[in-house]
Amino acid sequence: MTGDVNDYQSRGARALVLLHEQHLRGCLEVWKQAKAANIKLPETDDENYQSLETLLKHILRSAGNYMVSICKNLELPDPEIKPVPGVAIIEAEADSYLKRVLERWRLPLADVLDERLEPEPESYFPGMPYWIDAMLEHAVMHPIRHEFQLKELIQRQSD
C-alpha cells in the first residue's frame, strides 16, 4: 500500500480517513489563528485545556491514538505512530507531526472490508460496543469539536 486513498476496499473507511485528514488540518489552522490572537481558554481542571499548547497536544495525540486503537481492535499491524511532541515544542513541531500522523492514517485500513468495520446486529444495544466505523466517525468529529470551540473563543474574545 502506497498511501493512495483510491486503493481502499471500503469506500466508507476511505471517506472517513479523508474527512479526518481534512478536519484535522482545518483544526490546526484555527488553532494557529487562536494562538496568533492570544486567545485564552476557559479555566478548568482538565489537564488538556490548561493552555493552547496542551490543547494542541491533546488533539494531535488523540489523532494518533484513534488509529492505534483501531488497528489493535482489528488485529492489524501497529501503525507506528510516534509519540506526540511535548508541550514545550508542540507548536514548532505541529506541522511535521501532523504530516506524519496523516501519512500513517492512510495505510492500515486500505484492505479492510466493510464487514470488519460494522458490528453484528445483536451487539448494537446490550453493552453497545465501540465498533470500528463509530470509532472512525468519532476520530473525525474530535477535531471538528475543538475547531468549533476555538472559533467561538476567537469570536467572543475579539468582540
Chimera marker file (.cmm) of the C-alpha trace (Angstrom):
<marker_set name="trace">
<marker id="1" x="0.000" y="0.000" z="0.000" r="1" g="1" b="0" radius="0.5"/>
<marker id="2" x="1.419" y="3.321" z="-1.062" r="1" g="1" b="0" radius="0.5"/>
<marker id="3" x="-0.919" y="5.555" z="0.894" r="1" g="1" b="0" radius="0.5"/>
<marker id="4" x="-3.078" y="6.118" z="-2.194" r="1" g="1" b="0" radius="0.5"/>
<marker id="5" x="-6.588" y="6.505" z="-0.842" r="1" g="1" b="0" radius="0.5"/>
<marker id="6" x="-8.036" y="5.302" z="-4.135" r="1" g="1" b="0" radius="0.5"/>
<marker id="7" x="-6.871" y="1.762" z="-3.287" r="1" g="1" b="0" radius="0.5"/>
<marker id="8" x="-9.309" y="1.275" z="-0.386" r="1" g="1" b="0" radius="0.5"/>
<marker id="9" x="-11.576" y="-1.775" z="-0.254" r="1" g="1" b="0" radius="0.5"/>
<marker id="10" x="-14.102" y="0.112" z="1.903" r="1" g="1" b="0" radius="0.5"/>
<marker id="11" x="-15.384" y="3.370" z="0.474" r="1" g="1" b="0" radius="0.5"/>
<marker id="12" x="-16.729" y="4.206" z="3.934" r="1" g="1" b="0" radius="0.5"/>
<marker id="13" x="-13.311" y="3.835" z="5.558" r="1" g="1" b="0" radius="0.5"/>
<marker id="14" x="-11.775" y="5.842" z="2.721" r="1" g="1" b="0" radius="0.5"/>
<marker id="15" x="-14.274" y="8.666" z="3.219" r="1" g="1" b="0" radius="0.5"/>
<marker id="16" x="-13.669" y="8.787" z="6.966" r="1" g="1" b="0" radius="0.5"/>
<marker id="17" x="-9.881" y="8.765" z="6.563" r="1" g="1" b="0" radius="0.5"/>
<marker id="18" x="-10.136" y="11.692" z="4.131" r="1" g="1" b="0" radius="0.5"/>
<marker id="19" x="-12.610" y="13.567" z="6.328" r="1" g="1" b="0" radius="0.5"/>
<marker id="20" x="-10.336" y="13.064" z="9.332" r="1" g="1" b="0" radius="0.5"/>
<marker id="21" x="-7.429" y="14.476" z="7.361" r="1" g="1" b="0" radius="0.5"/>
<marker id="22" x="-9.448" y="17.465" z="6.161" r="1" g="1" b="0" radius="0.5"/>
<marker id="23" x="-10.794" y="18.363" z="9.584" r="1" g="1" b="0" radius="0.5"/>
<marker id="24" x="-7.558" y="17.778" z="11.468" r="1" g="1" b="0" radius="0.5"/>
<marker id="25" x="-5.773" y="20.151" z="9.064" r="1" g="1" b="0" radius="0.5"/>
<marker id="26" x="-8.572" y="22.695" z="9.494" r="1" g="1" b="0" radius="0.5"/>
<marker id="27" x="-8.426" y="22.413" z="13.258" r="1" g="1" b="0" radius="0.5"/>
<marker id="28" x="-4.678" y="23.073" z="13.263" r="1" g="1" b="0" radius="0.5"/>
<marker id="29" x="-5.200" y="26.187" z="11.124" r="1" g="1" b="0" radius="0.5"/>
<marker id="30" x="-7.844" y="27.511" z="13.523" r="1" g="1" b="0" radius="0.5"/>
<marker id="31" x="-5.554" y="26.672" z="16.462" r="1" g="1" b="0" radius="0.5"/>
<marker id="32" x="-2.855" y="28.820" z="14.803" r="1" g="1" b="0" radius="0.5"/>
<marker id="33" x="-5.369" y="31.664" z="14.463" r="1" g="1" b="0" radius="0.5"/>
<marker id="34" x="-6.252" y="31.317" z="18.138" r="1" g="1" b="0" radius="0.5"/>
<marker id="35" x="-2.576" y="31.361" z="19.080" r="1" g="1" b="0" radius="0.5"/>
<marker id="36" x="-1.910" y="34.447" z="16.933" r="1" g="1" b="0" radius="0.5"/>
<marker id="37" x="-4.899" y="36.183" z="18.557" r="1" g="1" b="0" radius="0.5"/>
<marker id="38" x="-3.610" y="35.261" z="22.047" r="1" g="1" b="0" radius="0.5"/>
<marker id="39" x="-6.883" y="33.502" z="22.875" r="1" g="1" b="0" radius="0.5"/>
<marker id="40" x="-7.319" y="32.413" z="26.481" r="1" g="1" b="0" radius="0.5"/>
<marker id="41" x="-9.011" y="29.097" z="27.215" r="1" g="1" b="0" radius="0.5"/>
<marker id="42" x="-11.687" y="28.979" z="29.928" r="1" g="1" b="0" radius="0.5"/>
<marker id="43" x="-10.460" y="27.920" z="33.360" r="1" g="1" b="0" radius="0.5"/>
<marker id="44" x="-10.853" y="24.203" z="34.012" r="1" g="1" b="0" radius="0.5"/>
<marker id="45" x="-9.267" y="21.345" z="35.922" r="1" g="1" b="0" radius="0.5"/>
<marker id="46" x="-8.926" y="19.378" z="32.680" r="1" g="1" b="0" radius="0.5"/>
<marker id="47" x="-5.200" y="18.984" z="32.035" r="1" g="1" b="0" radius="0.5"/>
<marker id="48" x="-5.817" y="19.060" z="28.271" r="1" g="1" b="0" radius="0.5"/>
<marker id="49" x="-7.177" y="22.617" z="28.463" r="1" g="1" b="0" radius="0.5"/>
<marker id="50" x="-4.558" y="24.370" z="30.575" r="1" g="1" b="0" radius="0.5"/>
<marker id="51" x="-3.153" y="26.222" z="27.570" r="1" g="1" b="0" radius="0.5"/>
<marker id="52" x="-3.430" y="26.332" z="23.810" r="1" g="1" b="0" radius="0.5"/>
<marker id="53" x="-0.335" y="24.136" z="23.690" r="1" g="1" b="0" radius="0.5"/>
<marker id="54" x="-1.836" y="21.435" z="25.918" r="1" g="1" b="0" radius="0.5"/>
<marker id="55" x="-4.985" y="21.533" z="23.790" r="1" g="1" b="0" radius="0.5"/>
<marker id="56" x="-2.956" y="21.082" z="20.602" r="1" g="1" b="0" radius="0.5"/>
<marker id="57" x="-1.058" y="18.197" z="22.170" r="1" g="1" b="0" radius="0.5"/>
<marker id="58" x="-4.384" y="16.597" z="23.130" r="1" g="1" b="0" radius="0.5"/>
<marker id="59" x="-5.785" y="16.990" z="19.603" r="1" g="1" b="0" radius="0.5"/>
<marker id="60" x="-2.713" y="15.539" z="17.889" r="1" g="1" b="0" radius="0.5"/>
<marker id="61" x="-2.220" y="12.753" z="20.448" r="1" g="1" b="0" radius="0.5"/>
<marker id="62" x="-5.852" y="11.731" z="20.050" r="1" g="1" b="0" radius="0.5"/>
<marker id="63" x="-5.482" y="11.546" z="16.269" r="1" g="1" b="0" radius="0.5"/>
<marker id="64" x="-2.704" y="9.006" z="16.666" r="1" g="1" b="0" radius="0.5"/>
<marker id="65" x="-4.424" y="7.107" z="19.455" r="1" g="1" b="0" radius="0.5"/>
<marker id="66" x="-7.576" y="6.551" z="17.414" r="1" g="1" b="0" radius="0.5"/>
<marker id="67" x="-5.675" y="4.748" z="14.663" r="1" g="1" b="0" radius="0.5"/>
<marker id="68" x="-3.579" y="2.762" z="17.143" r="1" g="1" b="0" radius="0.5"/>
<marker id="69" x="-6.788" y="1.584" z="18.862" r="1" g="1" b="0" radius="0.5"/>
<marker id="70" x="-8.491" y="0.775" z="15.571" r="1" g="1" b="0" radius="0.5"/>
<marker id="71" x="-5.520" y="-1.300" z="14.423" r="1" g="1" b="0" radius="0.5"/>
<marker id="72" x="-5.385" y="-3.100" z="17.762" r="1" g="1" b="0" radius="0.5"/>
<marker id="73" x="-9.104" y="-3.926" z="17.624" r="1" g="1" b="0" radius="0.5"/>
<marker id="74" x="-8.833" y="-5.185" z="14.044" r="1" g="1" b="0" radius="0.5"/>
<marker id="75" x="-5.630" y="-7.079" z="14.863" r="1" g="1" b="0" radius="0.5"/>
<marker id="76" x="-3.737" y="-5.119" z="12.206" r="1" g="1" b="0" radius="0.5"/>
<marker id="77" x="-0.038" y="-4.268" z="12.463" r="1" g="1" b="0" radius="0.5"/>
<marker id="78" x="0.928" y="-1.327" z="14.649" r="1" g="1" b="0" radius="0.5"/>
<marker id="79" x="0.654" y="1.832" z="12.512" r="1" g="1" b="0" radius="0.5"/>
<marker id="80" x="3.921" y="3.081" z="14.037" r="1" g="1" b="0" radius="0.5"/>
<marker id="81" x="2.648" y="6.489" z="15.029" r="1" g="1" b="0" radius="0.5"/>
<marker id="82" x="5.329" y="8.281" z="17.015" r="1" g="1" b="0" radius="0.5"/>
<marker id="83" x="4.507" y="9.846" z="20.383" r="1" g="1" b="0" radius="0.5"/>
<marker id="84" x="3.238" y="13.406" z="20.202" r="1" g="1" b="0" radius="0.5"/>
<marker id="85" x="5.854" y="16.121" z="20.868" r="1" g="1" b="0" radius="0.5"/>
<marker id="86" x="5.921" y="17.668" z="24.328" r="1" g="1" b="0" radius="0.5"/>
<marker id="87" x="4.075" y="20.848" z="25.222" r="1" g="1" b="0" radius="0.5"/>
<marker id="88" x="7.264" y="22.946" z="25.077" r="1" g="1" b="0" radius="0.5"/>
<marker id="89" x="7.846" y="22.089" z="21.395" r="1" g="1" b="0" radius="0.5"/>
<marker id="90" x="4.368" y="21.170" z="20.154" r="1" g="1" b="0" radius="0.5"/>
<marker id="91" x="3.798" y="24.461" z="18.330" r="1" g="1" b="0" radius="0.5"/>
<marker id="92" x="7.093" y="24.256" z="16.435" r="1" g="1" b="0" radius="0.5"/>
<marker id="93" x="6.620" y="20.570" z="15.580" r="1" g="1" b="0" radius="0.5"/>
<marker id="94" x="2.867" y="20.523" z="14.926" r="1" g="1" b="0" radius="0.5"/>
<marker id="95" x="3.017" y="20.677" z="11.132" r="1" g="1" b="0" radius="0.5"/>
<marker id="96" x="5.609" y="17.919" z="10.757" r="1" g="1" b="0" radius="0.5"/>
<marker id="97" x="3.898" y="15.736" z="13.367" r="1" g="1" b="0" radius="0.5"/>
<marker id="98" x="0.529" y="16.205" z="11.668" r="1" g="1" b="0" radius="0.5"/>
<marker id="99" x="2.028" y="15.254" z="8.312" r="1" g="1" b="0" radius="0.5"/>
<marker id="100" x="3.415" y="12.031" z="9.784" r="1" g="1" b="0" radius="0.5"/>
<marker id="101" x="0.167" y="11.126" z="11.586" r="1" g="1" b="0" radius="0.5"/>
<marker id="102" x="-1.870" y="11.667" z="8.438" r="1" g="1" b="0" radius="0.5"/>
<marker id="103" x="0.544" y="9.533" z="6.408" r="1" g="1" b="0" radius="0.5"/>
<marker id="104" x="0.196" y="6.753" z="8.988" r="1" g="1" b="0" radius="0.5"/>
<marker id="105" x="-3.604" y="7.103" z="8.906" r="1" g="1" b="0" radius="0.5"/>
<marker id="106" x="-3.713" y="6.355" z="5.172" r="1" g="1" b="0" radius="0.5"/>
<marker id="107" x="-2.087" y="2.929" z="5.407" r="1" g="1" b="0" radius="0.5"/>
<marker id="108" x="-3.757" y="0.472" z="7.798" r="1" g="1" b="0" radius="0.5"/>
<marker id="109" x="-7.371" y="0.350" z="6.625" r="1" g="1" b="0" radius="0.5"/>
<marker id="110" x="-6.834" y="0.060" z="2.871" r="1" g="1" b="0" radius="0.5"/>
<marker id="111" x="-7.504" y="-3.684" z="2.724" r="1" g="1" b="0" radius="0.5"/>
<marker id="112" x="-10.209" y="-3.819" z="5.405" r="1" g="1" b="0" radius="0.5"/>
<marker id="113" x="-13.649" y="-4.775" z="4.100" r="1" g="1" b="0" radius="0.5"/>
<marker id="114" x="-16.846" y="-3.069" z="5.259" r="1" g="1" b="0" radius="0.5"/>
<marker id="115" x="-17.920" y="-6.167" z="7.188" r="1" g="1" b="0" radius="0.5"/>
<marker id="116" x="-14.999" y="-5.768" z="9.597" r="1" g="1" b="0" radius="0.5"/>
<marker id="117" x="-15.921" y="-2.157" z="10.327" r="1" g="1" b="0" radius="0.5"/>
<marker id="118" x="-19.530" y="-2.791" z="11.325" r="1" g="1" b="0" radius="0.5"/>
<marker id="119" x="-20.919" y="-4.621" z="14.353" r="1" g="1" b="0" radius="0.5"/>
<marker id="120" x="-23.062" y="-7.709" z="14.346" r="1" g="1" b="0" radius="0.5"/>
<marker id="121" x="-26.763" y="-6.753" z="14.750" r="1" g="1" b="0" radius="0.5"/>
<marker id="122" x="-27.058" y="-8.270" z="18.234" r="1" g="1" b="0" radius="0.5"/>
<marker id="123" x="-24.266" y="-6.052" z="19.573" r="1" g="1" b="0" radius="0.5"/>
<marker id="124" x="-25.941" y="-2.739" z="18.746" r="1" g="1" b="0" radius="0.5"/>
<marker id="125" x="-27.650" y="-2.258" z="22.087" r="1" g="1" b="0" radius="0.5"/>
<marker id="126" x="-26.742" y="-4.527" z="25.012" r="1" g="1" b="0" radius="0.5"/>
<marker id="127" x="-23.378" y="-3.160" z="26.107" r="1" g="1" b="0" radius="0.5"/>
<marker id="128" x="-23.123" y="-1.099" z="22.887" r="1" g="1" b="0" radius="0.5"/>
<marker id="129" x="-19.502" y="-1.833" z="21.951" r="1" g="1" b="0" radius="0.5"/>
<marker id="130" x="-17.446" y="0.851" z="20.268" r="1" g="1" b="0" radius="0.5"/>
<marker id="131" x="-17.179" y="-0.672" z="16.825" r="1" g="1" b="0" radius="0.5"/>
<marker id="132" x="-14.703" y="0.456" z="14.225" r="1" g="1" b="0" radius="0.5"/>
<marker id="133" x="-16.875" y="2.638" z="11.998" r="1" g="1" b="0" radius="0.5"/>
<marker id="134" x="-18.092" y="4.526" z="15.078" r="1" g="1" b="0" radius="0.5"/>
<marker id="135" x="-14.507" y="4.959" z="16.264" r="1" g="1" b="0" radius="0.5"/>
<marker id="136" x="-13.592" y="6.384" z="12.839" r="1" g="1" b="0" radius="0.5"/>
<marker id="137" x="-16.570" y="8.744" z="12.996" r="1" g="1" b="0" radius="0.5"/>
<marker id="138" x="-15.531" y="9.857" z="16.476" r="1" g="1" b="0" radius="0.5"/>
<marker id="139" x="-11.990" y="10.486" z="15.208" r="1" g="1" b="0" radius="0.5"/>
<marker id="140" x="-13.450" y="12.750" z="12.502" r="1" g="1" b="0" radius="0.5"/>
<marker id="141" x="-15.653" y="14.646" z="14.967" r="1" g="1" b="0" radius="0.5"/>
<marker id="142" x="-12.920" y="15.213" z="17.551" r="1" g="1" b="0" radius="0.5"/>
<marker id="143" x="-11.047" y="17.950" z="15.641" r="1" g="1" b="0" radius="0.5"/>
<marker id="144" x="-14.354" y="19.390" z="14.401" r="1" g="1" b="0" radius="0.5"/>
<marker id="145" x="-15.484" y="19.905" z="18.004" r="1" g="1" b="0" radius="0.5"/>
<marker id="146" x="-12.223" y="21.570" z="19.011" r="1" g="1" b="0" radius="0.5"/>
<marker id="147" x="-12.214" y="23.750" z="15.896" r="1" g="1" b="0" radius="0.5"/>
<marker id="148" x="-15.762" y="24.845" z="16.738" r="1" g="1" b="0" radius="0.5"/>
<marker id="149" x="-14.753" y="25.655" z="20.335" r="1" g="1" b="0" radius="0.5"/>
<marker id="150" x="-11.727" y="27.650" z="19.202" r="1" g="1" b="0" radius="0.5"/>
<marker id="151" x="-13.734" y="29.601" z="16.624" r="1" g="1" b="0" radius="0.5"/>
<marker id="152" x="-16.262" y="30.548" z="19.303" r="1" g="1" b="0" radius="0.5"/>
<marker id="153" x="-13.481" y="31.683" z="21.635" r="1" g="1" b="0" radius="0.5"/>
<marker id="154" x="-11.875" y="33.731" z="18.862" r="1" g="1" b="0" radius="0.5"/>
<marker id="155" x="-15.221" y="35.377" z="18.124" r="1" g="1" b="0" radius="0.5"/>
<marker id="156" x="-16.006" y="36.107" z="21.785" r="1" g="1" b="0" radius="0.5"/>
<marker id="157" x="-12.565" y="37.410" z="22.654" r="1" g="1" b="0" radius="0.5"/>
<marker id="158" x="-12.281" y="39.625" z="19.590" r="1" g="1" b="0" radius="0.5"/>
<marker id="159" x="-15.559" y="41.473" z="20.275" r="1" g="1" b="0" radius="0.5"/>
<link id1="1" id2="2" r="1" g="1" b="0" radius="0.2"/>
<link id1="2" id2="3" r="1" g="1" b="0" radius="0.2"/>
<link id1="3" id2="4" r="1" g="1" b="0" radius="0.2"/>
<link id1="4" id2="5" r="1" g="1" b="0" radius="0.2"/>
<link id1="5" id2="6" r="1" g="1" b="0" radius="0.2"/>
<link id1="6" id2="7" r="1" g="1" b="0" radius="0.2"/>
<link id1="7" id2="8" r="1" g="1" b="0" radius="0.2"/>
<link id1="8" id2="9" r="1" g="1" b="0" radius="0.2"/>
<link id1="9" id2="10" r="1" g="1" b="0" radius="0.2"/>
<link id1="10" id2="11" r="1" g="1" b="0" radius="0.2"/>
<link id1="11" id2="12" r="1" g="1" b="0" radius="0.2"/>
<link id1="12" id2="13" r="1" g="1" b="0" radius="0.2"/>
<link id1="13" id2="14" r="1" g="1" b="0" radius="0.2"/>
<link id1="14" id2="15" r="1" g="1" b="0" radius="0.2"/>
<link id1="15" id2="16" r="1" g="1" b="0" radius="0.2"/>
<link id1="16" id2="17" r="1" g="1" b="0" radius="0.2"/>
<link id1="17" id2="18" r="1" g="1" b="0" radius="0.2"/>
<link id1="18" id2="19" r="1" g="1" b="0" radius="0.2"/>
<link id1="19" id2="20" r="1" g="1" b="0" radius="0.2"/>
<link id1="20" id2="21" r="1" g="1" b="0" radius="0.2"/>
<link id1="21" id2="22" r="1" g="1" b="0" radius="0.2"/>
<link id1="22" id2="23" r="1" g="1" b="0" radius="0.2"/>
<link id1="23" id2="24" r="1" g="1" b="0" radius="0.2"/>
<link id1="24" id2="25" r="1" g="1" b="0" radius="0.2"/>
<link id1="25" id2="26" r="1" g="1" b="0" radius="0.2"/>
<link id1="26" id2="27" r="1" g="1" b="0" radius="0.2"/>
<link id1="27" id2="28" r="1" g="1" b="0" radius="0.2"/>
<link id1="28" id2="29" r="1" g="1" b="0" radius="0.2"/>
<link id1="29" id2="30" r="1" g="1" b="0" radius="0.2"/>
<link id1="30" id2="31" r="1" g="1" b="0" radius="0.2"/>
<link id1="31" id2="32" r="1" g="1" b="0" radius="0.2"/>
<link id1="32" id2="33" r="1" g="1" b="0" radius="0.2"/>
<link id1="33" id2="34" r="1" g="1" b="0" radius="0.2"/>
<link id1="34" id2="35" r="1" g="1" b="0" radius="0.2"/>
<link id1="35" id2="36" r="1" g="1" b="0" radius="0.2"/>
<link id1="36" id2="37" r="1" g="1" b="0" radius="0.2"/>
<link id1="37" id2="38" r="1" g="1" b="0" radius="0.2"/>
<link id1="38" id2="39" r="1" g="1" b="0" radius="0.2"/>
<link id1="39" id2="40" r="1" g="1" b="0" radius="0.2"/>
<link id1="40" id2="41" r="1" g="1" b="0" radius="0.2"/>
<link id1="41" id2="42" r="1" g="1" b="0" radius="0.2"/>
<link id1="42" id2="43" r="1" g="1" b="0" radius="0.2"/>
<link id1="43" id2="44" r="1" g="1" b="0" radius="0.2"/>
<link id1="44" id2="45" r="1" g="1" b="0" radius="0.2"/>
<link id1="45" id2="46" r="1" g="1" b="0" radius="0.2"/>
<link id1="46" id2="47" r="1" g="1" b="0" radius="0.2"/>
<link id1="47" id2="48" r="1" g="1" b="0" radius="0.2"/>
<link id1="48" id2="49" r="1" g="1" b="0" radius="0.2"/>
<link id1="49" id2="50" r="1" g="1" b="0" radius="0.2"/>
<link id1="50" id2="51" r="1" g="1" b="0" radius="0.2"/>
<link id1="51" id2="52" r="1" g="1" b="0" radius="0.2"/>
<link id1="52" id2="53" r="1" g="1" b="0" radius="0.2"/>
<link id1="53" id2="54" r="1" g="1" b="0" radius="0.2"/>
<link id1="54" id2="55" r="1" g="1" b="0" radius="0.2"/>
<link id1="55" id2="56" r="1" g="1" b="0" radius="0.2"/>
<link id1="56" id2="57" r="1" g="1" b="0" radius="0.2"/>
<link id1="57" id2="58" r="1" g="1" b="0" radius="0.2"/>
<link id1="58" id2="59" r="1" g="1" b="0" radius="0.2"/>
<link id1="59" id2="60" r="1" g="1" b="0" radius="0.2"/>
<link id1="60" id2="61" r="1" g="1" b="0" radius="0.2"/>
<link id1="61" id2="62" r="1" g="1" b="0" radius="0.2"/>
<link id1="62" id2="63" r="1" g="1" b="0" radius="0.2"/>
<link id1="63" id2="64" r="1" g="1" b="0" radius="0.2"/>
<link id1="64" id2="65" r="1" g="1" b="0" radius="0.2"/>
<link id1="65" id2="66" r="1" g="1" b="0" radius="0.2"/>
<link id1="66" id2="67" r="1" g="1" b="0" radius="0.2"/>
<link id1="67" id2="68" r="1" g="1" b="0" radius="0.2"/>
<link id1="68" id2="69" r="1" g="1" b="0" radius="0.2"/>
<link id1="69" id2="70" r="1" g="1" b="0" radius="0.2"/>
<link id1="70" id2="71" r="1" g="1" b="0" radius="0.2"/>
<link id1="71" id2="72" r="1" g="1" b="0" radius="0.2"/>
<link id1="72" id2="73" r="1" g="1" b="0" radius="0.2"/>
<link id1="73" id2="74" r="1" g="1" b="0" radius="0.2"/>
<link id1="74" id2="75" r="1" g="1" b="0" radius="0.2"/>
<link id1="75" id2="76" r="1" g="1" b="0" radius="0.2"/>
<link id1="76" id2="77" r="1" g="1" b="0" radius="0.2"/>
<link id1="77" id2="78" r="1" g="1" b="0" radius="0.2"/>
<link id1="78" id2="79" r="1" g="1" b="0" radius="0.2"/>
<link id1="79" id2="80" r="1" g="1" b="0" radius="0.2"/>
<link id1="80" id2="81" r="1" g="1" b="0" radius="0.2"/>
<link id1="81" id2="82" r="1" g="1" b="0" radius="0.2"/>
<link id1="82" id2="83" r="1" g="1" b="0" radius="0.2"/>
<link id1="83" id2="84" r="1" g="1" b="0" radius="0.2"/>
<link id1="84" id2="85" r="1" g="1" b="0" radius="0.2"/>
<link id1="85" id2="86" r="1" g="1" b="0" radius="0.2"/>
<link id1="86" id2="87" r="1" g="1" b="0" radius="0.2"/>
<link id1="87" id2="88" r="1" g="1" b="0" radius="0.2"/>
<link id1="88" id2="89" r="1" g="1" b="0" radius="0.2"/>
<link id1="89" id2="90" r="1" g="1" b="0" radius="0.2"/>
<link id1="90" id2="91" r="1" g="1" b="0" radius="0.2"/>
<link id1="91" id2="92" r="1" g="1" b="0" radius="0.2"/>
<link id1="92" id2="93" r="1" g="1" b="0" radius="0.2"/>
<link id1="93" id2="94" r="1" g="1" b="0" radius="0.2"/>
<link id1="94" id2="95" r="1" g="1" b="0" radius="0.2"/>
<link id1="95" id2="96" r="1" g="1" b="0" radius="0.2"/>
<link id1="96" id2="97" r="1" g="1" b="0" radius="0.2"/>
<link id1="97" id2="98" r="1" g="1" b="0" radius="0.2"/>
<link id1="98" id2="99" r="1" g="1" b="0" radius="0.2"/>
<link id1="99" id2="100" r="1" g="1" b="0" radius="0.2"/>
<link id1="100" id2="101" r="1" g="1" b="0" radius="0.2"/>
<link id1="101" id2="102" r="1" g="1" b="0" radius="0.2"/>
<link id1="102" id2="103" r="1" g="1" b="0" radius="0.2"/>
<link id1="103" id2="104" r="1" g="1" b="0" radius="0.2"/>
<link id1="104" id2="105" r="1" g="1" b="0" radius="0.2"/>
<link id1="105" id2="106" r="1" g="1" b="0" radius="0.2"/>
<link id1="106" id2="107" r="1" g="1" b="0" radius="0.2"/>
<link id1="107" id2="108" r="1" g="1" b="0" radius="0.2"/>
<link id1="108" id2="109" r="1" g="1" b="0" radius="0.2"/>
<link id1="109" id2="110" r="1" g="1" b="0" radius="0.2"/>
<link id1="110" id2="111" r="1" g="1" b="0" radius="0.2"/>
<link id1="111" id2="112" r="1" g="1" b="0" radius="0.2"/>
<link id1="112" id2="113" r="1" g="1" b="0" radius="0.2"/>
<link id1="113" id2="114" r="1" g="1" b="0" radius="0.2"/>
<link id1="114" id2="115" r="1" g="1" b="0" radius="0.2"/>
<link id1="115" id2="116" r="1" g="1" b="0" radius="0.2"/>
<link id1="116" id2="117" r="1" g="1" b="0" radius="0.2"/>
<link id1="117" id2="118" r="1" g="1" b="0" radius="0.2"/>
<link id1="118" id2="119" r="1" g="1" b="0" radius="0.2"/>
<link id1="119" id2="120" r="1" g="1" b="0" radius="0.2"/>
<link id1="120" id2="121" r="1" g="1" b="0" radius="0.2"/>
<link id1="121" id2="122" r="1" g="1" b="0" radius="0.2"/>
<link id1="122" id2="123" r="1" g="1" b="0" radius="0.2"/>
<link id1="123" id2="124" r="1" g="1" b="0" radius="0.2"/>
<link id1="124" id2="125" r="1" g="1" b="0" radius="0.2"/>
<link id1="125" id2="126" r="1" g="1" b="0" radius="0.2"/>
<link id1="126" id2="127" r="1" g="1" b="0" radius="0.2"/>
<link id1="127" id2="128" r="1" g="1" b="0" radius="0.2"/>
<link id1="128" id2="129" r="1" g="1" b="0" radius="0.2"/>
<link id1="129" id2="130" r="1" g="1" b="0" radius="0.2"/>
<link id1="130" id2="131" r="1" g="1" b="0" radius="0.2"/>
<link id1="131" id2="132" r="1" g="1" b="0" radius="0.2"/>
<link id1="132" id2="133" r="1" g="1" b="0" radius="0.2"/>
<link id1="133" id2="134" r="1" g="1" b="0" radius="0.2"/>
<link id1="134" id2="135" r="1" g="1" b="0" radius="0.2"/>
<link id1="135" id2="136" r="1" g="1" b="0" radius="0.2"/>
<link id1="136" id2="137" r="1" g="1" b="0" radius="0.2"/>
<link id1="137" id2="138" r="1" g="1" b="0" radius="0.2"/>
<link id1="138" id2="139" r="1" g="1" b="0" radius="0.2"/>
<link id1="139" id2="140" r="1" g="1" b="0" radius="0.2"/>
<link id1="140" id2="141" r="1" g="1" b="0" radius="0.2"/>
<link id1="141" id2="142" r="1" g="1" b="0" radius="0.2"/>
<link id1="142" id2="143" r="1" g="1" b="0" radius="0.2"/>
<link id1="143" id2="144" r="1" g="1" b="0" radius="0.2"/>
<link id1="144" id2="145" r="1" g="1" b="0" radius="0.2"/>
<link id1="145" id2="146" r="1" g="1" b="0" radius="0.2"/>
<link id1="146" id2="147" r="1" g="1" b="0" radius="0.2"/>
<link id1="147" id2="148" r="1" g="1" b="0" radius="0.2"/>
<link id1="148" id2="149" r="1" g="1" b="0" radius="0.2"/>
<link id1="149" id2="150" r="1" g="1" b="0" radius="0.2"/>
<link id1="150" id2="151" r="1" g="1" b="0" radius="0.2"/>
<link id1="151" id2="152" r="1" g="1" b="0" radius="0.2"/>
<link id1="152" id2="153" r="1" g="1" b="0" radius="0.2"/>
<link id1="153" id2="154" r="1" g="1" b="0" radius="0.2"/>
<link id1="154" id2="155" r="1" g="1" b="0" radius="0.2"/>
<link id1="155" id2="156" r="1" g="1" b="0" radius="0.2"/>
<link id1="156" id2="157" r="1" g="1" b="0" radius="0.2"/>
<link id1="157" id2="158" r="1" g="1" b="0" radius="0.2"/>
<link id1="158" id2="159" r="1" g="1" b="0" radius="0.2"/>
</marker_set>
